[in-house]
Amino acid sequence: MPIDPSANPLALLDIPPNTAGADAIAQSNTEALAAANRLFEGNNQRLIAASGRLDCSVPLRLPSYTVAGLPSPSTAGQMVYVSNESGGAVVAFADGTNWRRVTDRAVVS
């Protein structure tokens, strides 16, 4: 599934419903990111989004797909984890036409 930049950032971060503070999520992504920061700060972890950049002190979890199940690469900039790429699992990005391995930019196959 492509990542929708207008979607709730907490949903993209895979924070489960009813997590302490998640009910404080308001209408805008700015407010949602502020709520996400409050959730992470309590554990000495931080998530910061400013000027189109995401900084965090915890590992990000990318959505996982098999090669056959990859979504359309039509939105450039998406990133996914491909679990069964030839040669082993790999992170891949969409260039607007193809999914490419981040390791060597070869098209995922």
CYANA upper distance limits for C-alpha pairs under 8 A (distance plus 0.5 A):
  1 MET  CA     70 LEU  CA      8.23
  1 MET  CA     71 PRO  CA      5.89
  1 MET  CA     72 SER  CA      8.50
  2 PRO  CA     71 PRO  CA      6.83
  2 PRO  CA     72 SER  CA      7.78
  2 PRO  CA     75 THR  CA      8.03
  2 PRO  CA     78 GLN  CA      7.44
  3 ILE  CA      7 ALA  CA      8.41
  3 ILE  CA     12 LEU  CA      8.20
  3 ILE  CA     78 GLN  CA      7.06
  6 SER  CA     29 ASN  CA      8.07
  7 ALA  CA     11 ALA  CA      7.91
  7 ALA  CA     12 LEU  CA      7.98
  7 ALA  CA     29 ASN  CA      8.35
  8 ASN  CA     12 LEU  CA      7.23
  8 ASN  CA     29 ASN  CA      6.78
  8 ASN  CA     32 ALA  CA      7.42
  9 PRO  CA     13 LEU  CA      6.75
  9 PRO  CA     29 ASN  CA      7.15
  9 PRO  CA     32 ALA  CA      7.05
  9 PRO  CA     33 LEU  CA      7.02
 10 LEU  CA     14 ASP  CA      6.82
 10 LEU  CA     15 ILE  CA      6.15
 10 LEU  CA     32 ALA  CA      7.41
 10 LEU  CA     33 LEU  CA      7.95
 10 LEU  CA     36 ALA  CA      7.08
 11 ALA  CA     15 ILE  CA      6.60
 11 ALA  CA     16 PRO  CA      8.32
 13 LEU  CA     60 LEU  CA      8.24
 13 LEU  CA     61 ARG  CA      7.86
 15 ILE  CA     19 THR  CA      7.65
 17 PRO  CA     22 ALA  CA      7.29
 18 ASN  CA     22 ALA  CA      6.47
 18 ASN  CA     23 ASP  CA      7.11
 19 THR  CA     23 ASP  CA      8.18
 20 ALA  CA     39 LEU  CA      7.85
 21 GLY  CA     25 ILE  CA      8.07
 21 GLY  CA     35 ALA  CA      7.30
 21 GLY  CA     38 ARG  CA      8.27
 21 GLY  CA     39 LEU  CA      7.02
 22 ALA  CA     35 ALA  CA      7.54
 22 ALA  CA     36 ALA  CA      8.28
 24 ALA  CA     35 ALA  CA      7.19
 25 ILE  CA     31 GLU  CA      7.02
 25 ILE  CA     32 ALA  CA      5.49
 25 ILE  CA     35 ALA  CA      6.70
 26 ALA  CA     31 GLU  CA      6.38
 26 ALA  CA     32 ALA  CA      6.70
 27 GLN  CA     31 GLU  CA      7.62
 27 GLN  CA     32 ALA  CA      8.10
 28 SER  CA     32 ALA  CA      6.82
 29 ASN  CA     33 LEU  CA      6.50
 30 THR  CA     34 ALA  CA      6.75
 31 GLU  CA     35 ALA  CA      6.73
 32 ALA  CA     36 ALA  CA      6.69
 33 LEU  CA     37 ASN  CA      6.66
 33 LEU  CA     48 ILE  CA      8.19
 33 LEU  CA     49 ALA  CA      7.71
 34 ALA  CA     38 ARG  CA      6.89
 35 ALA  CA     39 LEU  CA      6.84
 36 ALA  CA     40 PHE  CA      6.79
 36 ALA  CA     47 LEU  CA      7.62
 37 ASN  CA     41 GLU  CA      6.38
 37 ASN  CA     46 ARG  CA      6.52
 37 ASN  CA     47 LEU  CA      5.86
 37 ASN  CA     48 ILE  CA      7.39
 38 ARG  CA     42 GLY  CA      7.29
 39 LEU  CA     43 ASN  CA      8.34
 40 PHE  CA     44 ASN  CA      7.27
 40 PHE  CA     45 GLN  CA      5.51
 40 PHE  CA     46 ARG  CA      5.95
 40 PHE  CA     47 LEU  CA      7.35
 41 GLU  CA     45 GLN  CA      5.60
 41 GLU  CA     46 ARG  CA      5.91
 45 GLN  CA     56 CYS  CA      7.87
 45 GLN  CA     57 SER  CA      6.11
 45 GLN  CA     58 VAL  CA      7.05
 46 ARG  CA     55 ASP  CA      8.34
 46 ARG  CA     56 CYS  CA      5.88
 46 ARG  CA     57 SER  CA      6.10
 46 ARG  CA     58 VAL  CA      8.07
 47 LEU  CA     54 LEU  CA      7.65
 47 LEU  CA     55 ASP  CA      6.25
 47 LEU  CA     56 CYS  CA      4.80
 47 LEU  CA     57 SER  CA      7.33
 48 ILE  CA     53 ARG  CA      8.45
 48 ILE  CA     54 LEU  CA      6.22
 48 ILE  CA     55 ASP  CA      5.54
 48 ILE  CA     56 CYS  CA      6.71
 49 ALA  CA     53 ARG  CA      5.96
 49 ALA  CA     54 LEU  CA      4.98
 49 ALA  CA     55 ASP  CA      6.81
 50 ALA  CA     54 LEU  CA      7.32
 62 LEU  CA     79 MET  CA      7.46
 62 LEU  CA     80 VAL  CA      5.83
 62 LEU  CA     81 TYR  CA      6.32
 63 PRO  CA     79 MET  CA      8.48
 63 PRO  CA     80 VAL  CA      5.81
 63 PRO  CA     81 TYR  CA      6.50
 64 SER  CA     80 VAL  CA      6.52
 64 SER  CA     81 TYR  CA      5.16
 64 SER  CA     82 VAL  CA      6.38
 64 SER  CA     83 SER  CA      7.07
 65 TYR  CA     69 GLY  CA      6.25
 65 TYR  CA     70 LEU  CA      6.19
 65 TYR  CA     80 VAL  CA      7.65
 65 TYR  CA     81 TYR  CA      6.75
 65 TYR  CA     82 VAL  CA      5.59
 65 TYR  CA     83 SER  CA      6.62
 66 THR  CA     70 LEU  CA      6.80
 66 THR  CA     82 VAL  CA      5.95
 66 THR  CA     83 SER  CA      5.94
 66 THR  CA     84 ASN  CA      6.05
 66 THR  CA     85 GLU  CA      7.92
 67 VAL  CA     82 VAL  CA      6.85
 67 VAL  CA     83 SER  CA      8.12
 67 VAL  CA     84 ASN  CA      6.89
 67 VAL  CA     85 GLU  CA      6.78
 67 VAL  CA    108 VAL  CA      7.70
 67 VAL  CA    109 SER  CA      7.07
 73 PRO  CA     78 GLN  CA      8.07
 73 PRO  CA     94 ALA  CA      5.36
 73 PRO  CA     95 ASP  CA      7.21
 73 PRO  CA     96 GLY  CA      5.84
 73 PRO  CA     97 THR  CA      6.13
 73 PRO  CA     98 ASN  CA      6.01
 73 PRO  CA     99 TRP  CA      6.40
 74 SER  CA     94 ALA  CA      7.67
 74 SER  CA     95 ASP  CA      7.96
 74 SER  CA     96 GLY  CA      4.76
 74 SER  CA     97 THR  CA      6.13
 74 SER  CA     98 ASN  CA      8.22
 75 THR  CA     94 ALA  CA      7.22
 75 THR  CA     95 ASP  CA      7.88
 75 THR  CA     96 GLY  CA      5.71
 76 ALA  CA     93 PHE  CA      8.17
 76 ALA  CA     94 ALA  CA      5.39
 76 ALA  CA     95 ASP  CA      4.99
 76 ALA  CA     96 GLY  CA      4.69
 76 ALA  CA     97 THR  CA      8.28
 77 GLY  CA     93 PHE  CA      6.67
 77 GLY  CA     94 ALA  CA      5.94
 77 GLY  CA     95 ASP  CA      6.79
 77 GLY  CA     96 GLY  CA      8.18
 78 GLN  CA     93 PHE  CA      5.99
 78 GLN  CA     94 ALA  CA      5.76
 79 MET  CA     91 VAL  CA      7.55
 79 MET  CA     92 ALA  CA      6.14
 79 MET  CA     93 PHE  CA      4.86
 79 MET  CA     94 ALA  CA      7.02
 80 VAL  CA     91 VAL  CA      6.24
 80 VAL  CA     92 ALA  CA      5.90
 80 VAL  CA     93 PHE  CA      6.91
 81 TYR  CA     89 ALA  CA      7.76
 81 TYR  CA     90 VAL  CA      6.38
 81 TYR  CA     91 VAL  CA      4.95
 81 TYR  CA     92 ALA  CA      6.67
 82 VAL  CA     89 ALA  CA      6.04
 82 VAL  CA     90 VAL  CA      5.87
 82 VAL  CA     91 VAL  CA      6.52
 82 VAL  CA     92 ALA  CA      7.26
 83 SER  CA     88 GLY  CA      7.75
 83 SER  CA     89 ALA  CA      4.97
 83 SER  CA     90 VAL  CA      7.21
 84 ASN  CA     88 GLY  CA      6.53
 84 ASN  CA     89 ALA  CA      5.87
 85 GLU  CA     89 ALA  CA      5.84
 85 GLU  CA     90 VAL  CA      7.10
 85 GLU  CA    108 VAL  CA      7.18
 85 GLU  CA    109 SER  CA      6.89
 86 SER  CA    109 SER  CA      7.08
 90 VAL  CA    101 ARG  CA      7.05
 90 VAL  CA    102 VAL  CA      8.04
 90 VAL  CA    103 THR  CA      8.22
 91 VAL  CA    101 ARG  CA      6.59
 91 VAL  CA    102 VAL  CA      6.46
 91 VAL  CA    103 THR  CA      8.35
 92 ALA  CA     99 TRP  CA      6.61
 92 ALA  CA    100 ARG  CA      5.71
 92 ALA  CA    101 ARG  CA      4.84
 92 ALA  CA    102 VAL  CA      5.82
 92 ALA  CA    108 VAL  CA      8.07
 93 PHE  CA     99 TRP  CA      5.99
 93 PHE  CA    100 ARG  CA      5.88
 93 PHE  CA    101 ARG  CA      7.06
 93 PHE  CA    102 VAL  CA      7.15
 94 ALA  CA     98 ASN  CA      6.28
 94 ALA  CA     99 TRP  CA      5.03
 94 ALA  CA    100 ARG  CA      6.78
 95 ASP  CA     99 TRP  CA      7.02
 95 ASP  CA    100 ARG  CA      7.72
 98 ASN  CA    107 VAL  CA      6.85
 98 ASN  CA    108 VAL  CA      8.22
 99 TRP  CA    107 VAL  CA      6.27
 99 TRP  CA    108 VAL  CA      6.14
100 ARG  CA    105 ARG  CA      5.54
100 ARG  CA    106 ALA  CA      5.83
100 ARG  CA    107 VAL  CA      4.88
100 ARG  CA    108 VAL  CA      5.84
101 ARG  CA    105 ARG  CA      5.37
101 ARG  CA    106 ALA  CA      6.07
101 ARG  CA    107 VAL  CA      6.88
101 ARG  CA    108 VAL  CA      6.55
